[in-house]
């Protein structure tokens, strides 16, 4: 099978995330992703996959592939991206994360609407879950949960002062079986390698962490793959069968 | 003051070996962001935290802290205790909150700076 470059932004929030703007809904994301020249995106709301199905559907018939994902907050408040091939893979993960979230406080005016939408951008409901909280699962349990359902586990924005594996845990635990580390656009890969993860062999990737439509694709990673599928990205992260992460 | 006295005065649970408790306490620090403790913790301090991940042991070794006191009745993960025994880092625990533990340490004359 012929290999080619696929440009991917695998860290995008929707209007469901407590910090996501209302305007970042499925068709906007698809439209912006295509304008930005992306081939693959992942929808990764905080502790929920409730808008993934709508976004997958919104991209049907376009050349964009949407992977279902979540950005899970571990008990240590480390953010871990879980990326999956299908909705069937992610739903049991979502169930487990919901079980580990605390109850939403009865009076929580600081929580903005957590908007669930359909593929036509119609509002279908509001998530009752306390999405800005952290699950009871520790970081290893989160990684195991993701892997147990065929997903990829990527530590989010490791260079950021909040909710990153390094801010929370001081360094990346060497025995934690992550698939990659995400570095924000504020730091170069060589700075990250030298300053944050000396000696680590984990691949580095860069995504947008978009919370507004205009941020979709502001950072991305190109992969050399046979097809825009999770299994192919897994191979690329492992440098297997000619698949690889392209140099930025 | 040494750790044994501290255990007695605050009624702390001991998760690691008792023979490590002769160590002197030279101050205190509180925090749950390990990157912050790496930056600001100092040798011989007792560190009050609610983190229970095995990385807390590495931070204590790196900064030569006297002990880790886990607040809020949280139990350290078994792997954390194993690692602490190996590295000879005392892990203590309390059902009190971090705020309350810090207050009591201060009353005993233990300072942060």
Interface residues (C-beta under 8 A of the other chain):
Chain A: X76 X138 X139 X161 X166 X167 X168 X169 X170 X171 X173
Chain B: X32 X33 X34 X35 X36 X37 X38 X51 X52 X53 X54 X55 X58 X59 X77
